[in-house]
Amino acid sequence: EPIVVEDVSTSHDSVMSEVARKMGCRSLVCTPIADREGESVGIICVFFHEPHGFEAPELDRLTLYLRQASDFVSRIRIDEDLQHAKAYAENIVETLHEPLLVLTPDLKVHLANPAFYQHFKVKSEETIGRSIKELGNGQWDIPEIWRKLVQLPPDGAAFTDHEVRHSFETIGERVMLLNARRLDHLGQILVGI
C-alpha cells in the first residue's frame, strides 16, 4: 500500500516527514519496491513542495506510476542477477580441463571452452555459430555423433560415456567419450568430450 502524507507539518510519520522537510517538501506519496519473493527492497517516492490533498483518481494515477517504476527497478535487479549467473556459469565452463561445447537446438556451436580449442586445434572464429558437422573443415561430420545428438529428447535427457573413434586430419586418431545433456529450459545441448 502506498504511503501518503498530505502535509508534513501535521503528519505523525516522523521518518517520511523528516525526509520531506530536509528536501524542502511538504507532501509525498511513496510505494515500496519488492523483489521476486515479495520482500521489500526499497521505496520510491514523489515529493511535492506544497501541502497537497490527493483526490482518488490522482492518487491512483501516482500509485500506478510508482508501481511501474518499482516494476522497472525490480526487472533491472533480475537482469543483473541473470548477468551474474551467466558470468558465473561461463567462468565454470572456461575453467574446465575437458573439452566442452554448448550447442543450439539446431546443433550449431553457441559456446566452446578453451580446452576444446586447444585439444582439437581449432579457433573460436572457425567454431562459434557453425554446425557441429562443419567444425574443423568438416572433420566433425561424424554420423554417429550427429545421430546421438539429434535423438536427444527435449526433456533434459542425456547420454553418458558414449565411445566414438574418429581420425582427425590435424590431431590424428582419437577415441572420445561423449556426454551430452539437453538443457530443457533452453533447448541447448551441453556436450562434454
N, C-alpha and C positions, 0 to 999 in steps of 0.2 A: 504494500500500500504506500502511496506517496505521502511524504511529509509536507504539510502546508503551513506556512507561517505568514499570516496576512500583515502583521505589524510586529516587528521585533521588540518594540517598546512595551507591548502588552503580552508577549509570549512567555510561557513558562518553560519552553525548551531552551535551556540556558546554553547548550553547546551550539546548536544551529543559530540561535540568536546572536551569540558572541561572534561566530564566524561572519555572519552578515554584517554586524556592526563594524568589525575590523575592515571589511571591504567597502564600507560606506553605503551599505544597502539597508533597506527597511523591510523587505518581504522576500519570500522564497518558496520554491516548490522543489522537492528532492525525491528521487526514487532510487532504490537500491539496485546494484548490479549483482547478478547471481551467476555462478559458474554452472557447468553442466549438471552437477549434482544438486543444484538449488542452494548452495552455500553462498552467503553474501560475501562478495569480494571487494566491494566499494560502493560508492554512491555518486550520482550525477545530480547536480542542482542547477536551477535557473534562479538568478537573483534579480531583484527589482530595486531601483533607487528610492522609490516612494512606497508607502504602505499601499497594499493592493488587495481589494476584495475579489476573490475568484468566483466567477459565475460557473455553474456546472459545465456548460459547453467549453469554456476556455480551459478549465481545469482538465477536462477530458482530453482536449487537444494537446495541452502541455504534457500531460501524463503519457499520451501516445508518443509524442516526440522523444520524451525522455526514455521510454521503453525501447524505442527504435535505436536510440543512441546506446543504450545498455546492451541490446542485442548485438549491435555492431562491435562494441568493445569485447563482448564475450566471444564473438566469431574471430576477432583478432587473436585473442588468447588461445583459442582452439587451433587456429592456424600456426601460431608459434609453437604450441605443443606438438603438432604434427611435424613441423620442420625439425624440431629437436629429436623426435622419434625417428624421422627419416635419416638424419645425420648419424644418429646412434647406430641404426641398422647398417648404413653404408660403412661406417667405421669397422663394424664387426666383419663385414664382407671383405673389406680391404685388408684386414689383419690375418685372415685365414691363410694357411700354408697350402691348402689343397685348391686346385683349380675349381672355380665356381662360375656358373652362368645363371643369369635371370633372363628367361625368355618371355616374350609377349605371347598371348593366346595363339597367334598365328606363327609361332616358333621363330620370331626374329629376336636377335640379341638386344635386350634392354640394358644389361649391365654385365660386365665381366670383371673379375678381380685381377690384381697384378699377378697372382700365381698362375692364372690361366694364360695370360700374355707371355709370361716367362717360360712356362712349361711347353707351350705349343708354338713358341717363336712367332707370334703374331702381334700386330699393333692395334691399338684402340680404333683408329680411323678405318681399319680394314674389317672391324668386327661389329661395332655398335650399329644397330639398325639393319643389319643383314640377316637373312635367313640362315639358320644353322647349316643348311646344305651348301651355302655359298662360302662358308668360312675357309680360309687357307686355300683360296683358288679352287674351291670345290672339294677339298680333301675331306671335309666333314659330311659329304653326301654319302652317308652310311645308312643304307635302308633299315638296318636293324635298329639303330638309334631313333631314326625318324618314326618308324612304326611304333616303337615303345612310347615315345612322347605323344604322338597323335592319339594313341589309345588310352591315355590317362583320362579318367572321367573327371568332370568338373566339380567333384565334391571333396576336394582336398586329398584325393587318393595319391598313393606313392608307389614307387618300386625301389628296392634297395639291392645293392651288390649285384647288379646285372653286368655280367662279364662280356666285354666286347674286345675282339682282336682286330687291329687295323694297322696298315702300313701307311705312314705319313711321309710325304716327299721330304720335308725338312727335318723331321726328327726320327724317322725310321719306324720299325715295327714296335707297336705298343699293345699291352694288354691293359685295358681300363676297366675299373669297376665303377659303374654309374649308379648314382642315387638321384631320384627325381621326385618332386612333390609339387602338385598343383596347389597354388595358393588360392583357395576357393573364393576369397573376398575380392581378388583382383583378376583371377583367371590366368595369372602369370605362372610360370613353371620355374622352380628352383632346381638347378642341376649341379650336383657335386660329382667331381671326377677323381 
